[in-house]
Amino acid sequence: MYRFNPDCWGGCVAVPDSILEKYLKLASGACFKVLLYLLKNDPPESASAIAVATGLSDDTVADALLYWERENILIPFSANSLKKPEVKKDDSRQQSQQSSLKEKAIERPAPLLPIKPPTHTEIAKRLSESDELNFIFSEAQNVLCNTFGYNTQAILLMIYDYFGFSSDVILMLVQHAKLLGNTSSLGIKKLAETWAKQGVSTLSDAEKEIGRHNKALDTYSILSKKFDFGSATPNDTQARYLHSWLENFEFDAGVISLAFEKADCQGAKNSFSHANKTLRQWYYKGYRNAETISAKVFPSGKFNKGEPERSYDKVKMARSVIYDWINKPEGGNVE
């Protein structure tokens, strides 16, 4: 057996016991090389930097990063946070507190409205107490061009009481629900919960959230015209993918389109999950625009479907003496 040479001890890198106990058998050597590098160098500048330092290929590094992300060991961050911010000594405590608050905000569950709605009596009582609530109900009916019933009244009251949205924000929410074509009480409820999850609290926040939503819809429309997704609007899963690609990875429609082209060529036509895997790999490799990706991934102008390229010109070969000899009649001579 062996023991460690004490002369080798210097600086140490801590590896959590939980990772060793679970993944020592499950994870590959390449995955552990990448993880050890990250534990010592957090965060790295790019996947290429990891590849150079570990002697692995870019693809192997990208696969390793995806593996640890799927296992919830690594958490992806946006492109503009690839480098650690410089923290002044005087501000270290404040920076630590801000980081702690951000972590708590991330861990907070998505806000949901209560399951039990207010009764008719409770709604009437709240209307008698609040002029602003009366204004919201009146203007919301004008926006929807009809008189709504108990269900919508209950939802609007819960949005007002539990989320604390102002009258302007609530009316903008109702207007946006109308533009989306879903003014049912459940549609308004779902939209309000989405806004609350995104931290909407002011009119400016609401405008940004609508812009964020419209950007995803516009991107989906561009892609659908090219790939024919078969639906005018994305479903919830597709919308989550789009928001992730546009906001976390900061990719544009051109880059996303290339990912779907690759998925199509690999037999996964219109697969959002396949495109997502491709986009994550490109992101970790440091590819940020369609020009770079086209040059590196599609050098011949289109993705190779697996058919090997010929190393000869078939037309020229057809004219050659050798080709004539191969196809000559039995016993004949080549002129």
C-alpha positions in Angstrom: 0.0 0.0 0.0 0.9 3.6 -0.2 0.8 6.7 1.9 1.1 10.4 0.9 4.5 12.0 0.9 4.3 14.8 3.5 6.8 16.9 1.5 4.1 17.3 -1.2 1.6 19.1 1.1 1.3 22.8 0.5 -1.9 24.6 -0.4 -5.0 22.3 -0.3 -8.2 22.1 -2.3 -11.2 21.0 -0.3 -13.5 18.4 -2.0 -16.8 17.9 -0.3 -17.2 14.4 1.1 -20.7 14.1 -0.4 -19.2 14.4 -3.9 -16.5 11.8 -3.3 -18.9 9.3 -1.7 -21.4 9.5 -4.5 -19.4 10.2 -7.6 -16.1 8.5 -7.1 -17.6 5.5 -8.9 -20.2 7.3 -11.1 -18.3 10.2 -12.6 -15.5 9.8 -15.2 -11.9 10.7 -14.7 -12.4 13.7 -17.1 -15.4 14.9 -15.0 -13.2 14.8 -11.9 -10.4 16.6 -13.6 -12.7 19.4 -14.6 -14.2 19.6 -11.1 -10.9 19.7 -9.4 -9.8 22.5 -11.7 -13.0 24.4 -10.9 -12.5 23.9 -7.1 -9.0 25.5 -7.4 -9.9 28.1 -10.0 -13.4 29.5 -9.5 -14.6 30.8 -11.8 -12.5 30.0 -14.9 -12.4 32.4 -17.9 -13.9 29.9 -20.3 -14.2 26.2 -21.1 -11.2 26.6 -23.4 -9.1 27.6 -20.4 -10.1 24.5 -18.6 -9.3 22.4 -21.7 -5.8 23.9 -21.9 -5.1 23.4 -18.2 -6.4 19.8 -18.0 -5.3 18.5 -21.4 -8.8 17.6 -22.3 -10.6 18.5 -25.5 -13.2 21.4 -25.6 -16.0 18.9 -26.2 -14.9 16.7 -23.3 -14.8 19.8 -21.0 -18.3 20.9 -22.2 -19.7 17.4 -21.6 -18.1 17.4 -18.1 -19.6 20.8 -17.2 -23.0 19.6 -18.4 -22.7 16.5 -16.3 -21.9 18.4 -13.1 -24.7 20.9 -13.9 -27.2 18.1 -14.4 -26.1 16.7 -11.0 -26.7 20.1 -9.5 -23.1 20.4 -8.4 -22.5 23.4 -10.7 -24.8 26.3 -11.2 -24.6 28.2 -14.5 -24.2 32.0 -14.4 -24.7 34.7 -17.0 -22.0 35.7 -19.5 -21.4 39.1 -17.9 -20.4 37.4 -14.6 -17.6 35.2 -15.9 -15.1 37.2 -14.0 -15.1 37.8 -10.3 -15.8 41.4 -9.4 -13.1 43.2 -7.5 -14.2 43.7 -3.9 -12.6 46.4 -1.8 -11.6 45.4 1.7 -13.9 48.0 3.2 -16.9 46.7 1.3 -16.3 43.0 1.9 -18.9 42.7 4.6 -21.5 44.6 2.6 -20.7 42.4 -0.4 -21.1 39.3 1.7 -24.5 40.5 2.9 -25.6 41.2 -0.6 -24.5 37.8 -1.8 -26.4 36.2 1.1 -29.5 38.1 0.2 -29.2 37.1 -3.5 -28.8 33.4 -2.4 -31.9 33.7 -0.3 -33.8 35.3 -3.1 -32.8 32.4 -5.4 -33.9 29.8 -2.9 -37.3 31.4 -2.3 -40.1 29.4 -3.8 -42.2 30.9 -6.6 -44.9 33.1 -5.1 -48.4 31.6 -5.5 -51.8 33.0 -4.7 -53.8 31.3 -1.9 -55.8 28.2 -3.0 -58.8 29.4 -1.1 -60.3 32.5 -2.7 -62.2 35.2 -0.7 -65.9 34.9 -0.3 -68.5 37.2 -1.8 -68.9 38.8 1.6 -65.2 39.4 1.9 -65.0 40.9 -1.5 -67.9 43.3 -0.8 -66.3 44.3 2.5 -62.9 45.0 0.9 -64.6 47.1 -1.8 -66.4 49.1 0.8 -63.0 49.8 2.5 -60.8 50.7 -0.5 -61.4 53.3 -3.2 -58.4 52.1 -5.1 -59.8 48.6 -5.3 -63.1 50.0 -6.7 -61.0 51.9 -9.3 -59.2 48.7 -10.3 -62.4 46.7 -10.7 -64.0 49.5 -12.7 -61.0 50.1 -15.1 -60.4 46.4 -15.5 -63.9 45.9 -16.8 -63.3 48.8 -19.2 -60.1 47.0 -20.4 -61.9 43.7 -20.8 -64.9 45.4 -22.4 -67.3 43.4 -20.2 -68.5 42.9 -16.7 -66.6 40.1 -15.0 -68.0 37.8 -12.3 -66.9 36.4 -9.0 -63.9 34.4 -10.1 -62.1 37.4 -11.7 -63.1 39.6 -8.8 -61.5 37.1 -6.4 -58.3 36.9 -8.4 -57.9 40.6 -8.7 -58.5 41.1 -5.0 -55.9 38.4 -4.1 -53.4 39.9 -6.5 -53.9 43.3 -4.9 -53.7 42.0 -1.3 -51.0 39.2 -1.6 -48.7 40.6 -4.2 -49.1 44.2 -3.3 -49.3 45.3 -7.0 -50.4 48.9 -7.5 -53.5 49.8 -9.5 -51.3 50.7 -12.5 -49.5 47.4 -12.4 -52.7 45.4 -12.1 -54.4 47.2 -15.0 -51.3 46.7 -17.1 -51.4 43.1 -16.2 -55.0 42.8 -17.3 -54.2 44.7 -20.5 -51.3 42.3 -21.3 -53.5 39.3 -20.6 -56.0 40.6 -23.1 -53.3 41.0 -25.7 -52.2 37.4 -25.0 -55.8 36.3 -25.6 -56.3 34.8 -22.2 -58.5 36.9 -19.9 -59.9 34.1 -17.9 -59.5 34.2 -14.2 -57.0 31.4 -14.4 -55.1 33.2 -17.2 -54.8 36.4 -15.2 -53.8 34.4 -12.1 -51.0 32.6 -13.9 -49.7 35.8 -15.4 -49.7 37.6 -12.0 -47.8 34.7 -10.4 -45.2 34.9 -13.2 -44.8 38.6 -12.7 -44.4 38.1 -8.9 -41.8 35.4 -9.5 -39.9 37.8 -11.7 -39.9 40.4 -9.0 -42.3 42.9 -10.6 -43.4 45.6 -8.2 -43.5 48.8 -10.2 -44.9 50.0 -13.5 -41.3 50.1 -14.8 -40.8 46.5 -13.8 -44.1 45.5 -15.5 -42.9 47.2 -18.7 -39.6 45.3 -18.6 -41.4 42.0 -18.0 -43.7 42.6 -21.0 -40.7 43.5 -23.1 -39.0 40.3 -21.9 -42.0 38.2 -22.8 -42.4 39.9 -26.2 -38.8 39.3 -27.0 -39.3 35.5 -26.4 -42.4 35.6 -28.6 -40.7 37.4 -31.4 -37.8 34.9 -31.3 -40.2 32.0 -31.3 -42.0 33.5 -34.3 -38.7 33.9 -36.2 -37.7 30.3 -35.5 -41.2 29.0 -36.3 -41.3 30.6 -39.7 -38.0 28.7 -40.5 -38.6 25.4 -38.7 -42.4 25.2 -38.6 -43.0 24.4 -34.9 -46.7 23.9 -35.6 -48.0 26.4 -33.0 -48.4 30.2 -33.1 -47.0 30.5 -29.5 -44.6 28.5 -27.4 -45.8 26.3 -24.6 -44.6 26.7 -21.0 -41.5 24.5 -21.5 -40.5 26.1 -24.8 -40.9 29.5 -23.2 -38.6 28.6 -20.4 -36.0 27.4 -22.8 -36.3 30.6 -24.8 -36.0 32.9 -21.8 -32.9 30.9 -20.7 -31.2 31.2 -24.1 -32.0 34.9 -24.5 -31.3 36.0 -20.9 -28.8 33.6 -19.3 -26.8 32.8 -22.4 -27.6 36.1 -24.2 -27.9 34.4 -27.5 -29.8 35.9 -30.4 -32.2 34.3 -32.8 -29.4 33.6 -35.3 -27.4 31.5 -32.8 -30.5 29.7 -31.7 -31.5 29.0 -35.3 -28.1 27.3 -35.8 -28.7 25.0 -32.9 -32.0 23.9 -34.4 -30.3 23.3 -37.7 -27.8 21.0 -36.0 -30.7 19.2 -34.2 -32.4 18.7 -37.5 -29.3 17.3 -39.1 -28.8 14.9 -36.2 -32.4 13.5 -36.4 -33.9 15.6 -33.6 -36.0 17.9 -35.7 -37.5 20.9 -33.7 -36.3 19.4 -30.4 -35.9 22.2 -27.9 -34.1 19.9 -25.4 -31.5 18.9 -28.1 -31.1 22.6 -29.1 -30.7 23.4 -25.4 -27.8 20.9 -25.0 -26.1 22.3 -28.1 -26.5 25.9 -26.9 -25.1 25.0 -23.5 -22.0 23.4 -25.1 -21.5 26.5 -27.3 -21.9 28.8 -24.3 -19.3 26.9 -22.2 -16.9 26.9 -25.2 -17.1 30.6 -25.3 -19.0 30.8 -28.6 -21.2 34.0 -28.5 -22.3 34.8 -32.0 -23.5 33.2 -35.2 -20.4 34.1 -37.2 -18.1 32.3 -34.7 -20.3 29.3 -34.6 -20.7 29.1 -38.3 -17.0 29.2 -38.8 -16.2 26.5 -36.1 -19.2 24.2 -36.3 -20.5 24.7 -39.9 -17.2 25.4 -41.8 -18.7 24.0 -45.1 -21.9 26.0 -44.8 -24.0 23.2 -43.5 -23.8 20.5 -40.9 -22.5 17.1 -42.0 -25.2 14.5 -41.5 -22.6 11.7 -41.1 -21.9 11.1 -44.8 -18.1 11.2 -45.4 -17.0 13.8 -47.9 -15.5 12.4 -51.1 -11.8 13.0 -51.5 -12.2 12.9 -55.3 -14.2 14.6 -58.0 -16.6 12.1 -59.4 -17.1 14.1 -62.7 -13.3 14.2 -63.3 -13.0 10.5 -62.5 -15.8 9.7 -65.0 -13.6 11.3 -67.7 -10.4 9.6 -66.7 -8.7 6.7 -68.4 -8.9 4.7 -65.2 -12.6 5.1 -65.1 -12.9 4.1 -68.7 -10.8 1.0 -68.1 -13.0 0.0 -65.1 -16.1 0.3 -67.4 -14.6 -1.2 -70.6 -16.4 -4.1 -72.2 -14.9 -7.4 -71.4 -12.0 -8.1 -73.7 -12.1 -4.6 -75.1 -9.4 -2.0 -75.3 -9.3 1.5 -74.1 -8.8 3.9 -76.9 
